[in-house]
């Protein structure tokens, strides 16, 4: 149960948030959220209005666009129909009505293709550069960043691992972007409703962490071993707030072995969801593997993001293409900040995500705060 905070505590928390994010007012508030729907997709606009009503998001923070109903949009359509129109809206907002986050609704495409070489250079010179493709969400986070290199990724200046480093992007150029999406409208309504229910009660249940190797004290770990150790570290931090089950064997959790799952992080079962969990209302989790968010509409797929949403989570993270392991949010940071209770789901994601203009997507309400602030 969330406890009321004293005025002095609230003031202190706002100062801490402003120091971290270097932007006025950034402990995310409903009035700072822009909601974008695709009116070509049946149900998208109605879902947007329902979400805004439930969260108290002002009607002026709504943008309805005509976009493809396919899950991949061309770079040309992205630039002309999504990026430009979002940017035009942001430019006319006065500073006191700034937008800090964008929520993309059911029906907004997942992926943006690389530019067509015929439109950017001599015909037939080179094929499309696959390193220029990205998640729509990750690209849109940089809608205010002007021109930047599309090949590969850009360092996220909010990532806690980069604090003190020089980055090409400034924090003032980056927006938090997430989406409320899934295989059908019923799933998205469930996500909205169960998020609010869990937020009122506080998220209850167990946390399951599925590492593959024993923990290590080495300070020189990299790649898979670094992320595996981060799962161990996440389990240690989360254990201060709720019961934790940590499995450090190579296999996955067996089927139907994880009742009451509230939080989850594990790896590596490529495109093959393991039905191990009974998900609590308000559950959050992600699986570290490639392309686990390549589709949210093909219900024949067994990728993790799609199946986790079908089975009952309200928030998950995944890549639309191959992200490499270092493209994932760092588990220790993501779950650590989440259970501290001072940051929302969206803020916890933003400070734990290393790269933008890349392949990662957050599905869930960025305002969701499942835990009361820790003492």
C-alpha positions as CSV (number, residue, x, y, z in Angstrom):
1,X,0.0,0.0,0.0
2,X,1.4,3.4,-0.9
3,X,1.8,5.7,2.1
4,X,1.2,9.5,1.9
5,X,4.5,11.5,1.9
6,X,5.1,14.6,3.9
7,X,5.5,17.9,2.0
8,X,9.2,18.0,3.0
9,X,9.7,14.5,1.6
10,X,7.9,15.4,-1.7
11,X,10.1,18.5,-2.1
12,X,13.3,16.4,-1.5
13,X,12.2,13.8,-4.1
14,X,11.5,16.5,-6.7
15,X,14.9,18.0,-6.1
16,X,16.5,14.6,-6.5
17,X,14.6,14.0,-9.7
18,X,15.5,17.4,-11.1
19,X,19.2,16.8,-10.2
20,X,19.3,13.5,-12.0
21,X,17.3,14.5,-15.1
22,X,18.6,18.0,-15.4
23,X,15.2,19.2,-16.6
24,X,12.5,21.1,-14.7
25,X,9.8,19.0,-13.2
26,X,11.1,15.6,-14.3
27,X,9.4,13.3,-12.0
28,X,7.0,12.4,-14.8
29,X,3.5,13.8,-14.5
30,X,0.4,13.2,-16.6
31,X,0.4,16.7,-18.0
32,X,3.8,16.0,-19.6
33,X,2.7,13.0,-21.6
34,X,1.8,13.2,-25.3
35,X,-0.4,10.3,-26.5
36,X,-0.2,9.4,-30.2
37,X,-2.8,7.2,-31.9
38,X,-3.2,5.8,-35.5
39,X,-6.7,6.5,-36.6
40,X,-6.3,4.0,-39.5
41,X,-6.2,1.2,-36.9
42,X,-9.6,0.3,-35.4
43,X,-9.6,0.9,-31.7
44,X,-6.5,3.0,-31.5
45,X,-8.2,6.4,-30.9
46,X,-10.7,4.9,-28.4
47,X,-7.9,3.3,-26.4
48,X,-6.0,6.6,-26.4
49,X,-8.9,8.5,-25.0
50,X,-9.6,5.8,-22.4
51,X,-6.0,5.9,-21.2
52,X,-5.9,9.7,-21.1
53,X,-9.1,9.8,-19.1
54,X,-7.8,7.2,-16.6
55,X,-4.5,9.1,-16.1
56,X,-5.9,12.6,-16.2
57,X,-3.8,13.5,-19.3
58,X,-5.1,16.8,-20.9
59,X,-6.9,16.5,-24.2
60,X,-4.5,19.0,-25.8
61,X,-1.8,16.2,-25.3
62,X,-3.4,14.0,-28.0
63,X,-2.2,13.5,-31.5
64,X,-4.1,11.4,-34.0
65,X,-2.3,10.5,-37.2
66,X,-2.9,8.5,-40.4
67,X,-0.2,5.8,-40.5
68,X,0.3,2.5,-42.0
69,X,-1.4,-0.4,-40.2
70,X,1.6,-2.6,-40.9
71,X,4.1,-3.2,-38.1
72,X,6.9,-1.7,-40.2
73,X,6.8,1.8,-41.7
74,X,9.2,3.2,-44.3
75,X,11.8,5.7,-43.2
76,X,10.1,8.2,-45.6
77,X,6.7,7.7,-43.9
78,X,8.3,8.0,-40.5
79,X,10.0,11.3,-41.4
80,X,6.9,12.8,-43.1
81,X,3.9,11.5,-41.1
82,X,5.2,10.7,-37.6
83,X,8.4,12.6,-36.8
84,X,7.4,15.9,-38.5
85,X,4.0,16.0,-37.0
86,X,5.2,15.2,-33.5
87,X,7.9,17.8,-33.8
88,X,5.5,20.4,-35.2
89,X,3.3,19.9,-32.1
90,X,6.2,20.1,-29.7
91,X,7.5,23.3,-31.3
92,X,4.3,25.2,-30.5
93,X,4.2,24.2,-26.9
94,X,5.2,26.9,-24.4
95,X,8.0,25.9,-22.0
96,X,5.6,25.6,-19.1
97,X,3.6,23.0,-21.0
98,X,6.5,20.9,-22.1
99,X,6.3,17.3,-23.1
100,X,8.7,14.9,-21.4
101,X,7.2,11.5,-22.6
102,X,5.3,10.1,-25.6
103,X,3.0,7.1,-25.4
104,X,2.4,5.3,-28.7
105,X,-1.0,3.5,-28.8
106,X,-2.0,0.2,-30.3
107,X,-1.7,0.5,-34.1
108,X,1.3,2.7,-34.3
109,X,4.0,0.7,-36.2
110,X,6.8,-1.0,-34.3
111,X,9.7,-0.7,-36.7
112,X,11.1,1.9,-39.1
113,X,12.9,0.6,-42.1
114,X,16.3,2.0,-43.4
115,X,16.1,4.8,-45.9
116,X,15.5,3.9,-49.5
117,X,18.9,4.3,-51.3
118,X,17.1,5.5,-54.4
119,X,15.8,8.5,-52.4
120,X,19.1,9.5,-50.8
121,X,21.6,8.8,-53.6
122,X,22.2,7.4,-57.1
123,X,20.0,4.5,-57.9
124,X,21.4,1.1,-57.5
125,X,24.6,2.2,-55.8
126,X,24.1,0.4,-52.4
127,X,21.4,-1.7,-50.8
128,X,19.6,-0.4,-47.7
129,X,21.9,-0.3,-44.7
130,X,20.3,-2.6,-42.1
131,X,22.1,-0.7,-39.3
132,X,19.9,2.2,-40.1
133,X,16.7,0.4,-39.2
134,X,15.3,0.9,-35.7
135,X,12.4,0.6,-33.4
136,X,10.0,3.5,-34.0
137,X,9.9,4.2,-30.3
138,X,13.7,4.4,-30.0
139,X,14.0,6.7,-33.0
140,X,11.1,9.0,-31.8
141,X,12.9,9.5,-28.5
142,X,15.3,11.7,-30.6
143,X,12.6,13.7,-32.4
144,X,14.1,16.9,-30.9
145,X,17.7,16.0,-31.6
146,X,18.0,17.4,-35.1
147,X,20.3,15.6,-37.5
148,X,22.3,12.6,-36.2
149,X,24.0,9.5,-37.6
150,X,21.4,6.8,-38.4
151,X,23.9,4.0,-38.7
152,X,24.2,2.1,-35.5
153,X,23.2,3.4,-32.1
154,X,23.5,6.6,-30.1
155,X,24.5,6.8,-26.5
156,X,21.6,7.6,-24.2
157,X,22.7,10.5,-22.0
158,X,20.2,9.5,-19.3
159,X,21.8,6.0,-18.9
160,X,23.3,6.0,-15.4
161,X,26.4,4.1,-16.7
162,X,27.2,7.1,-18.9
163,X,26.9,9.9,-16.3
164,X,30.1,11.9,-16.4
165,X,30.9,10.8,-20.0
166,X,30.7,13.1,-23.0
167,X,27.8,12.0,-25.2
168,X,26.7,13.4,-28.6
169,X,23.1,13.8,-27.4
170,X,22.1,16.1,-24.6
171,X,19.4,15.2,-22.0
172,X,17.3,18.1,-23.2
173,X,17.1,16.4,-26.7
174,X,15.8,13.1,-25.4
175,X,12.1,12.1,-24.7
176,X,10.9,9.1,-22.9
177,X,8.9,6.9,-25.3
178,X,6.9,3.8,-24.5
179,X,3.8,2.2,-25.9
180,X,0.5,0.7,-24.9
181,X,0.2,-2.1,-27.4
182,X,-0.4,-5.8,-27.8
183,X,-2.1,-8.4,-30.0
184,X,-5.6,-6.9,-29.7
185,X,-7.5,-4.0,-28.0
186,X,-8.7,-6.2,-25.2
187,X,-5.1,-6.8,-24.1
188,X,-4.4,-3.1,-24.0
189,X,-7.5,-2.3,-22.0
190,X,-6.4,-5.0,-19.5
191,X,-2.9,-3.5,-19.3
192,X,-4.3,0.0,-18.5
193,X,-6.8,-1.3,-15.9
194,X,-4.5,-3.8,-14.1
195,X,-1.7,-1.2,-14.0
196,X,-4.0,1.2,-12.1
197,X,-5.2,-1.6,-9.8
198,X,-1.7,-2.7,-9.0
199,X,-0.6,0.8,-8.4
200,X,-3.2,1.4,-5.8
201,X,-2.4,-1.7,-3.8
202,X,1.3,-2.0,-4.5
203,X,2.7,-4.8,-6.6
204,X,2.5,-8.1,-4.7
205,X,4.0,-11.5,-5.4
206,X,7.5,-13.0,-6.1
207,X,10.4,-11.9,-8.3
208,X,12.0,-14.6,-10.5
209,X,15.5,-14.1,-11.9
210,X,16.9,-16.7,-14.3
211,X,20.7,-16.4,-14.6
212,X,22.8,-19.1,-16.3
213,X,26.0,-19.1,-14.2
214,X,27.0,-18.6,-10.6
215,X,27.6,-15.0,-9.4
216,X,31.0,-13.4,-9.8
217,X,32.9,-10.8,-7.9
218,X,35.1,-9.9,-10.9
219,X,35.1,-6.3,-11.9
220,X,36.2,-7.0,-15.5
221,X,33.2,-8.9,-16.8
222,X,31.8,-8.0,-20.2
223,X,29.2,-9.1,-22.7
224,X,27.0,-12.1,-21.6
225,X,28.8,-12.5,-18.3
226,X,28.3,-8.9,-17.4
227,X,24.6,-9.1,-18.0
228,X,24.3,-12.4,-16.3
229,X,26.0,-10.9,-13.2
230,X,23.6,-8.0,-13.5
231,X,20.7,-10.4,-13.1
232,X,22.3,-11.7,-9.9
233,X,22.7,-8.1,-8.7
234,X,19.1,-7.3,-9.5
235,X,18.0,-10.3,-7.5
236,X,20.0,-9.0,-4.5
237,X,18.5,-5.5,-4.7
238,X,14.9,-6.7,-5.2
239,X,15.2,-9.1,-2.3
240,X,15.0,-6.0,0.0
241,X,11.4,-5.4,-1.1
242,X,9.9,-8.8,-2.0
243,X,10.5,-12.5,-2.1
244,X,13.0,-13.5,-4.7
245,X,13.7,-16.8,-6.5
246,X,17.1,-16.9,-8.3
247,X,18.1,-19.8,-10.6
248,X,21.7,-19.8,-11.6
249,X,21.6,-23.0,-13.6
250,X,21.9,-23.1,-17.4
251,X,18.3,-24.3,-18.1
252,X,15.2,-22.1,-17.9
253,X,12.7,-22.3,-15.1
254,X,10.6,-25.4,-15.7
255,X,7.1,-25.1,-17.0
256,X,4.5,-24.0,-14.4
257,X,7.2,-23.6,-11.7
258,X,6.8,-19.9,-11.0
259,X,3.5,-19.1,-9.3
260,X,2.7,-15.5,-8.2
261,X,5.2,-13.9,-10.6
262,X,5.4,-10.1,-10.1
263,X,8.8,-9.4,-11.6
264,X,11.0,-11.4,-14.0
265,X,14.2,-11.2,-15.9
266,X,16.1,-14.1,-17.5
267,X,17.8,-15.4,-20.6
268,X,18.3,-17.2,-23.2
269,X,15.5,-18.9,-25.1
270,X,15.4,-17.3,-28.6
271,X,11.9,-16.8,-29.8
272,X,10.5,-19.6,-27.6
273,X,8.5,-18.4,-24.6
274,X,8.5,-20.9,-21.7
275,X,5.2,-21.1,-19.9
276,X,6.6,-21.2,-16.5
277,X,4.7,-18.3,-14.9
278,X,1.5,-17.5,-13.3
279,X,1.5,-13.7,-13.6
280,X,0.2,-11.3,-10.9
281,X,-1.9,-8.4,-11.9
282,X,0.6,-5.6,-12.6
283,X,3.5,-7.9,-13.4
284,X,6.6,-6.6,-15.1
285,X,9.4,-8.6,-16.8
286,X,11.6,-9.1,-19.8
287,X,13.7,-11.8,-21.4
288,X,17.1,-11.1,-22.8
289,X,17.2,-12.5,-26.3
290,X,17.2,-11.2,-29.9
291,X,14.1,-9.9,-31.7
292,X,11.7,-10.8,-28.9
293,X,9.5,-7.8,-29.9
294,X,9.6,-8.3,-33.6
295,X,5.8,-8.6,-33.7
296,X,2.9,-7.9,-31.4
297,X,0.2,-8.9,-33.9
298,X,1.2,-12.4,-35.2
299,X,-0.4,-14.6,-32.6
300,X,1.2,-17.7,-34.1
301,X,4.6,-16.4,-32.9
302,X,6.1,-17.6,-29.6
303,X,8.4,-14.6,-29.0
304,X,8.6,-13.5,-25.4
305,X,7.1,-10.0,-25.5
306,X,3.9,-11.1,-27.3
307,X,3.4,-14.2,-25.2
308,X,4.1,-12.4,-21.9
309,X,1.4,-9.8,-22.8
310,X,-1.0,-12.6,-23.8
311,X,-0.4,-14.4,-20.5
312,X,-0.8,-11.4,-18.2
313,X,2.1,-9.0,-17.7
314,X,1.3,-5.2,-18.0
315,X,4.9,-4.2,-18.9
316,X,7.7,-5.7,-20.8
317,X,10.8,-4.8,-22.8
318,X,12.2,-6.2,-26.0
319,X,14.0,-5.6,-29.3
320,X,12.4,-5.5,-32.7
321,X,15.7,-6.6,-34.3
322,X,19.1,-8.0,-33.1
323,X,20.1,-5.5,-30.4
324,X,23.3,-7.3,-29.1
325,X,23.2,-7.9,-25.4
326,X,24.5,-4.5,-24.5
327,X,21.4,-3.0,-26.1
328,X,19.2,-4.2,-23.3
329,X,18.4,-2.2,-20.1
330,X,20.8,-3.3,-17.4
331,X,18.8,-5.5,-15.0
332,X,20.4,-4.2,-11.9
333,X,19.5,-0.6,-12.8
334,X,16.1,-1.3,-14.2
335,X,14.8,-3.4,-11.3
336,X,16.8,-1.6,-8.7
337,X,15.3,1.8,-9.6
338,X,11.8,0.4,-10.0
339,X,11.7,-1.2,-6.5
340,X,13.2,1.9,-4.8
341,X,9.8,3.4,-5.6
342,X,11.1,6.9,-6.5
343,X,11.0,6.4,-10.3
344,X,8.1,5.3,-12.5
345,X,8.3,2.4,-14.9
346,X,9.3,4.8,-17.7
347,X,11.9,6.6,-15.8
348,X,13.5,3.3,-14.6
349,X,13.7,2.2,-18.2
350,X,15.2,5.5,-19.4
351,X,18.0,5.5,-16.9
352,X,18.9,1.8,-17.4
353,X,18.8,1.8,-21.2
354,X,22.3,2.3,-22.8
355,X,21.4,3.2,-26.4
356,X,18.8,5.1,-28.5
357,X,18.1,5.2,-32.3
358,X,18.3,1.5,-31.9
359,X,16.0,-1.5,-31.4
360,X,14.5,-1.6,-27.9
361,X,10.9,-1.0,-27.0
362,X,9.1,-0.5,-23.6
363,X,5.5,-1.7,-23.6
364,X,3.6,-0.4,-20.6
365,X,2.3,2.8,-18.9
366,X,5.4,5.0,-18.3
367,X,3.6,6.6,-15.3
368,X,3.2,3.2,-13.6
369,X,4.7,3.2,-10.0
370,X,4.2,-0.3,-8.6
371,X,6.2,0.3,-5.4
372,X,5.9,2.9,-2.6
373,X,9.2,4.8,-2.0
374,X,11.6,2.8,0.1
375,X,12.4,4.1,3.6
